[in-house]
Amino acid sequence: MQIENSLKEVVYSQKVKASKGLNKHVYDLSISKATADNWKNKDKKLKLEEAKNGKYYLPISINKISIQKGKEKVVTDLEIIESK
């Protein structure tokens, strides 16, 4: 599983064990400090700050999430919206 930002940079990547049928992967939308710093350097308008727990999280944005097994790959939008 991989998530790309609007700049087409991979901000999250994780190998996931999957089997035929419905699968589940828990992800808290956090990204590494290095990824956050790199993203902020390339997009000066981006508001990406360290949370109280010391983690960085995906900002409000539309990203691409992809899942690949062998040569088969599925890509869809992952939209992060503001909580109310």
Beta strands, then each sheet from edge to edge (+ up, - down):
strand 1: 2-4
strand 2: 10-13
strand 3: 30-31
strand 4: 56-57
strand 5: 61-69
strand 6: 72-80
sheet 1: 2+ 1- 5+ 6-
sheet 2: 3+ 4-
end
